[in-house]
Amino acid sequence: MSSAVRRAAVACTEGTIVANNGSCSARLRFPPDFIGFQGHFPGNPILPGVCLIEAVLGVLESAYGKSLRLRKIASAKFREPVRPDQAIVIDCASSAEARGLRVNARVSCDGGRIAELVLHLTAS
């Protein structure tokens, strides 16, 4: 399911994914019928944190042109919920490490923090 969520999340990108020197940025808007909102929660839809992580991975894969595998979630802080049709911005900074990439990701909306993630990835 994660690759389906990842592909669906990238399809929600508004505009282009900007990649530059180990960093990338994208603006996304998840429609009410996005797969991640199904059953979470009826009448009060909130994007699950795992879908937000998959969206970050999808943005990274699109930016770098290669498939990535999540090796470890070092930190995940979800501060605010993401609701249908809410525009969010994903900003990522990556650096090489012995076993792949370390990524610091920040998800925001109108300048406010939604989530902060530290992920360790490998190419798949």
PLY file of the C-alpha trace (Angstrom):
ply
format ascii 1.0
element vertex 124
property float x
property float y
property float z
element edge 123
property int vertex1
property int vertex2
end_header
0.00 0.00 0.00
2.80 2.46 0.75
3.86 2.80 -2.89
0.22 3.46 -3.87
0.00 6.18 -1.23
3.37 7.55 -2.35
2.25 7.76 -5.99
-1.11 9.27 -5.02
0.64 11.87 -2.85
2.97 12.93 -5.66
-0.11 13.29 -7.89
-1.34 15.92 -5.39
1.68 18.15 -6.07
0.79 21.66 -7.17
3.42 22.92 -9.60
6.88 21.43 -9.83
9.09 19.81 -7.24
12.14 22.01 -6.86
15.45 20.22 -6.16
18.74 21.97 -5.56
22.01 20.92 -3.91
20.69 18.26 -1.52
17.41 20.00 -0.81
13.97 19.88 -2.35
10.61 21.53 -1.91
7.06 20.85 -3.06
3.58 22.20 -2.48
0.80 19.62 -2.17
-2.96 19.70 -1.71
-4.78 16.46 -0.83
-8.36 16.32 -2.17
-11.18 14.95 0.02
-11.15 11.66 -1.93
-7.42 11.05 -1.33
-6.86 7.42 -0.29
-5.28 8.45 3.03
-8.49 10.05 4.33
-10.53 6.85 3.89
-11.78 5.86 7.33
-9.53 8.36 9.16
-11.90 9.67 10.54
-15.46 9.62 9.13
-16.95 13.09 9.44
-13.62 14.57 10.56
-10.95 13.53 8.02
-7.31 13.88 9.06
-4.34 12.70 7.01
-2.56 9.91 8.93
1.08 10.54 9.83
2.20 7.51 7.80
0.67 9.12 4.68
2.57 12.33 5.38
5.81 10.32 5.64
4.96 8.57 2.33
4.31 11.99 0.76
7.78 13.14 1.86
9.30 9.97 0.35
7.39 10.51 -2.88
8.63 14.10 -3.14
12.21 12.92 -2.54
11.94 10.16 -5.15
10.58 12.61 -7.71
13.25 15.18 -6.90
16.17 12.76 -7.09
14.83 10.44 -9.79
15.37 7.20 -7.89
13.44 4.80 -5.69
14.08 5.14 -1.97
13.47 2.80 0.95
12.78 4.01 4.45
15.40 2.49 6.75
14.62 4.32 9.97
12.44 7.08 11.39
14.79 8.82 13.81
12.23 11.45 14.77
8.64 12.27 13.84
6.83 15.19 15.42
3.30 15.83 14.20
2.15 19.19 15.51
-1.03 19.91 13.54
-3.41 17.79 11.46
-3.60 17.96 7.66
-7.16 18.21 6.40
-8.66 17.80 2.92
-7.87 20.61 0.45
-5.33 22.16 2.82
-2.23 23.37 0.95
1.00 22.19 2.55
4.66 22.70 1.75
7.25 19.95 2.16
10.86 21.14 2.52
13.64 18.55 2.73
17.38 18.76 3.26
19.40 15.61 2.75
22.97 14.61 3.45
24.91 11.46 2.62
25.74 9.03 5.39
27.44 5.64 5.46
24.28 3.66 4.68
22.38 6.09 2.46
20.75 9.44 3.14
19.72 11.34 6.23
16.76 13.62 5.52
15.43 16.45 7.65
11.91 17.25 6.47
9.60 20.02 7.51
5.93 20.17 6.57
4.23 23.54 6.92
1.04 25.38 6.08
0.96 29.18 5.81
4.28 29.27 7.64
3.02 27.23 10.59
4.69 23.92 11.46
2.70 20.80 10.77
5.39 18.13 11.09
9.14 17.70 11.49
10.78 14.45 10.45
14.26 12.97 10.50
14.43 9.97 8.17
17.23 7.58 7.19
16.87 6.22 3.66
18.62 3.90 1.24
18.27 3.59 -2.52
16.17 0.60 -3.51
0 1
1 2
2 3
3 4
4 5
5 6
6 7
7 8
8 9
9 10
10 11
11 12
12 13
13 14
14 15
15 16
16 17
17 18
18 19
19 20
20 21
21 22
22 23
23 24
24 25
25 26
26 27
27 28
28 29
29 30
30 31
31 32
32 33
33 34
34 35
35 36
36 37
37 38
38 39
39 40
40 41
41 42
42 43
43 44
44 45
45 46
46 47
47 48
48 49
49 50
50 51
51 52
52 53
53 54
54 55
55 56
56 57
57 58
58 59
59 60
60 61
61 62
62 63
63 64
64 65
65 66
66 67
67 68
68 69
69 70
70 71
71 72
72 73
73 74
74 75
75 76
76 77
77 78
78 79
79 80
80 81
81 82
82 83
83 84
84 85
85 86
86 87
87 88
88 89
89 90
90 91
91 92
92 93
93 94
94 95
95 96
96 97
97 98
98 99
99 100
100 101
101 102
102 103
103 104
104 105
105 106
106 107
107 108
108 109
109 110
110 111
111 112
112 113
113 114
114 115
115 116
116 117
117 118
118 119
119 120
120 121
121 122
122 123
